[in-house]
Amino acid sequence: MSGDIHIGDSVTQHGDHNIGIVKNQGPVDPQAALRELATAVSRLRDQVPAEDREVLDESLEAIGDGTAAAPSVLRRALRNISGVASLITAGAPVVESVRRILDSFDS
């Protein structure tokens, strides 16, 4: 579904010919979101330099299953993952996964 941009929305555009904004309106299952993130990061790993792979691996390890990590550790790891992913076009799914997880903290 596409929608309008509202105050507080965060929009990241990659590529040409974008025609709308997808808004997922349902509640986020934190465990499913973490599994989605791990899958997206594994796809991204081979497209980044070794130093960035190390950051991704350490961050995923710090997150674990999300239940044991302190909120500050979890947020730092998510920011690190998002930072690496934002450097390359193929990282858009990872950035979106991080955004959904962070949104679930606020809901």
C-alpha positions as CSV (number, residue, x, y, z in Angstrom):
1,M,0.0,0.0,0.0
2,S,1.3,3.5,-0.7
3,G,0.6,6.6,1.3
4,D,1.3,10.2,2.0
5,I,4.3,11.5,3.8
6,H,3.5,12.8,7.3
7,I,5.4,14.7,9.9
8,G,7.7,12.2,11.7
9,D,7.9,9.8,8.8
10,S,11.3,8.7,7.8
11,V,11.7,8.2,4.0
12,T,14.8,6.7,2.3
13,Q,14.7,6.5,-1.5
14,H,17.0,4.2,-3.5
15,G,17.0,4.2,-7.3
16,D,14.7,5.7,-9.9
17,H,11.0,5.5,-10.7
18,N,9.8,5.3,-7.1
19,I,6.0,5.8,-7.0
20,G,4.9,5.5,-3.4
21,I,5.6,4.8,0.2
22,V,4.9,1.4,1.7
23,K,3.5,1.7,5.2
24,N,3.2,-1.4,7.3
25,Q,0.5,-0.7,9.8
26,G,0.4,-3.8,11.9
27,P,2.2,-4.5,15.1
28,V,5.8,-5.7,14.7
29,D,6.7,-9.1,16.2
30,P,10.2,-8.4,17.6
31,Q,11.4,-12.0,17.1
32,A,10.2,-12.1,13.5
33,A,11.8,-8.7,12.9
34,L,15.1,-9.9,14.3
35,R,15.0,-13.1,12.1
36,E,14.3,-10.8,9.1
37,L,17.2,-8.6,10.0
38,A,19.6,-11.6,10.4
39,T,18.5,-12.9,6.9
40,A,19.0,-9.4,5.3
41,V,22.4,-9.0,7.0
42,S,23.5,-12.4,5.8
43,R,22.6,-11.4,2.2
44,L,24.5,-8.1,2.6
45,R,27.7,-9.6,4.2
46,D,29.4,-10.6,0.9
47,Q,28.9,-7.1,-0.6
48,V,30.8,-5.2,2.1
49,P,34.5,-5.0,3.0
50,A,36.0,-7.3,5.6
51,E,36.0,-4.5,8.2
52,D,32.3,-4.0,7.7
53,R,31.6,-7.7,7.8
54,E,33.2,-7.7,11.2
55,V,31.0,-4.9,12.4
56,L,27.9,-6.8,11.1
57,D,29.0,-10.0,12.8
58,E,29.8,-8.4,16.1
59,S,26.5,-6.5,16.1
60,L,24.4,-9.6,15.3
61,E,26.2,-11.4,18.1
62,A,25.5,-8.6,20.6
63,I,21.8,-8.7,19.6
64,G,21.5,-12.4,19.9
65,D,17.8,-13.3,20.1
66,G,17.0,-9.9,21.4
67,T,15.9,-11.0,24.8
68,A,19.2,-10.9,26.7
69,A,20.7,-7.7,25.3
70,A,20.3,-4.5,27.3
71,P,18.3,-1.9,25.4
72,S,21.4,0.3,25.0
73,V,23.4,-2.6,23.6
74,L,20.6,-3.5,21.3
75,R,20.2,0.1,20.0
76,R,24.0,0.5,19.5
77,A,24.2,-2.8,17.5
78,L,21.2,-1.8,15.4
79,R,22.8,1.6,14.7
80,N,26.0,-0.1,13.7
81,I,24.2,-2.5,11.3
82,S,22.2,0.3,9.8
83,G,25.3,2.5,9.4
84,V,27.1,-0.2,7.4
85,A,24.0,-1.0,5.3
86,S,23.3,2.6,4.5
87,L,26.7,2.8,2.7
88,I,25.6,0.6,-0.2
89,T,22.4,0.5,-2.3
90,A,21.8,-3.2,-1.6
91,G,21.6,-2.3,2.1
92,A,18.1,-0.8,1.9
93,P,16.3,-4.0,3.2
94,V,18.7,-4.0,6.2
95,V,18.0,-0.4,7.0
96,E,14.2,-1.0,6.7
97,S,14.5,-4.1,9.1
98,V,16.4,-2.0,11.6
99,R,13.8,0.8,11.3
100,R,10.9,-1.7,12.0
101,I,12.8,-3.1,15.1
102,L,13.4,0.4,16.5
103,D,9.8,1.3,15.8
104,S,8.7,-1.8,17.8
105,F,10.5,-0.3,20.9
106,D,8.4,2.8,20.7
107,S,5.0,1.0,20.3
